């Protein structure tokens, strides 16, 4: 699910920049005392809302159907950092 007028490098750069913004907002929310699971649910809702607006309900539903396999295969698990 990407817009066709962007190059692959532009998409990667945009995603990295967006993730940096989201990481900062996430940390601010935690510092304000909002529980991590509340932030996570709000982030998922906001993301799905934007995907529906950009690509429609059916395309977003097809994307979401692939999430369980990606989660189970470690697609959203970051490697452990040494302490």
C-alpha positions as a Markdown table, in Angstrom:
| # | Residue | x | y | z |
|---|---|---|---|---|
| 1 | Unk | 0.0 | 0.0 | 0.0 |
| 2 | Unk | 2.0 | 3.0 | -1.3 |
| 3 | Unk | 1.2 | 5.9 | -3.5 |
| 4 | Unk | 2.5 | 5.2 | -7.0 |
| 5 | Unk | 4.1 | 8.6 | -7.6 |
| 6 | Unk | 6.9 | 8.0 | -5.0 |
| 7 | Unk | 10.2 | 6.3 | -5.6 |
| 8 | Unk | 11.2 | 3.5 | -3.3 |
| 9 | Unk | 13.9 | 5.6 | -1.7 |
| 10 | Unk | 11.4 | 8.5 | -1.1 |
| 11 | Unk | 9.0 | 6.1 | 0.6 |
| 12 | Unk | 11.7 | 4.6 | 2.8 |
| 13 | Unk | 13.0 | 8.1 | 3.7 |
| 14 | Unk | 9.4 | 9.3 | 4.5 |
| 15 | Unk | 8.7 | 6.3 | 6.6 |
| 16 | Unk | 11.9 | 6.8 | 8.6 |
| 17 | Unk | 11.1 | 10.4 | 9.2 |
| 18 | Unk | 7.5 | 9.6 | 10.2 |
| 19 | Unk | 8.7 | 6.9 | 12.6 |
| 20 | Unk | 11.0 | 9.5 | 14.2 |
| 21 | Unk | 8.1 | 11.9 | 14.7 |
| 22 | Unk | 6.0 | 9.1 | 16.2 |
| 23 | Unk | 8.7 | 7.9 | 18.5 |
| 24 | Unk | 9.0 | 11.4 | 19.9 |
| 25 | Unk | 5.2 | 11.8 | 20.3 |
| 26 | Unk | 5.1 | 8.4 | 22.0 |
| 27 | Unk | 7.8 | 9.3 | 24.5 |
| 28 | Unk | 6.0 | 12.6 | 25.3 |
| 29 | Unk | 2.8 | 10.7 | 26.0 |
| 30 | Unk | 4.6 | 8.3 | 28.3 |
| 31 | Unk | 6.2 | 11.2 | 30.1 |
| 32 | Unk | 2.8 | 12.8 | 30.6 |
| 33 | Unk | 1.7 | 9.6 | 32.3 |
| 34 | Unk | -0.4 | 8.0 | 29.6 |
| 35 | Unk | -0.1 | 4.2 | 29.8 |
| 36 | Unk | 1.8 | 2.5 | 26.9 |
| 37 | Unk | -1.1 | 0.3 | 25.9 |
| 38 | Unk | -3.4 | 3.4 | 25.6 |
| 39 | Unk | -0.8 | 5.1 | 23.4 |
| 40 | Unk | -0.5 | 1.9 | 21.3 |
| 41 | Unk | -4.3 | 1.6 | 20.8 |
| 42 | Unk | -4.5 | 5.3 | 19.8 |
| 43 | Unk | -1.7 | 4.9 | 17.4 |
| 44 | Unk | -3.3 | 1.8 | 15.8 |
| 45 | Unk | -6.6 | 3.6 | 15.5 |
| 46 | Unk | -5.0 | 6.7 | 14.0 |
| 47 | Unk | -3.0 | 4.6 | 11.5 |
| 48 | Unk | -5.9 | 2.5 | 10.4 |
| 49 | Unk | -8.1 | 5.7 | 10.0 |
| 50 | Unk | -5.4 | 7.3 | 7.8 |
| 51 | Unk | -5.0 | 4.1 | 5.7 |
| 52 | Unk | -8.8 | 3.9 | 5.2 |
| 53 | Unk | -8.9 | 7.6 | 4.1 |
| 54 | Unk | -5.9 | 7.1 | 1.7 |
| 55 | Unk | -6.7 | 3.6 | 0.3 |
| 56 | Unk | -10.3 | 2.8 | 1.2 |
| 57 | Unk | -11.8 | 0.2 | 3.6 |
| 58 | Unk | -11.3 | -2.9 | 1.4 |
| 59 | Unk | -7.6 | -2.3 | 0.7 |
| 60 | Unk | -7.0 | -1.5 | 4.4 |
| 61 | Unk | -8.9 | -4.6 | 5.4 |
| 62 | Unk | -6.7 | -6.7 | 3.0 |
| 63 | Unk | -3.6 | -5.1 | 4.5 |
| 64 | Unk | -4.8 | -5.8 | 8.1 |
| 65 | Unk | -5.5 | -9.5 | 7.2 |
| 66 | Unk | -1.8 | -10.0 | 6.7 |
| 67 | Unk | -0.8 | -8.5 | 10.1 |
| 68 | Unk | -1.2 | -11.7 | 12.2 |
| 69 | Unk | 1.3 | -13.6 | 10.0 |
| 70 | Unk | 3.8 | -10.7 | 10.1 |
| 71 | Unk | 3.5 | -10.4 | 13.8 |
| 72 | Unk | 3.9 | -14.1 | 14.4 |
| 73 | Unk | 7.0 | -14.2 | 12.1 |
| 74 | Unk | 8.7 | -11.5 | 14.0 |
| 75 | Unk | 8.1 | -8.7 | 11.6 |
| 76 | Unk | 7.4 | -6.2 | 14.4 |
| 77 | Unk | 9.9 | -7.6 | 16.9 |
| 78 | Unk | 13.1 | -5.6 | 17.4 |
| 79 | Unk | 16.3 | -7.4 | 18.3 |
| 80 | Unk | 17.2 | -7.2 | 21.9 |
| 81 | Unk | 19.8 | -4.5 | 22.7 |
| 82 | Unk | 22.6 | -5.4 | 25.1 |
| 83 | Unk | 22.3 | -3.7 | 28.5 |
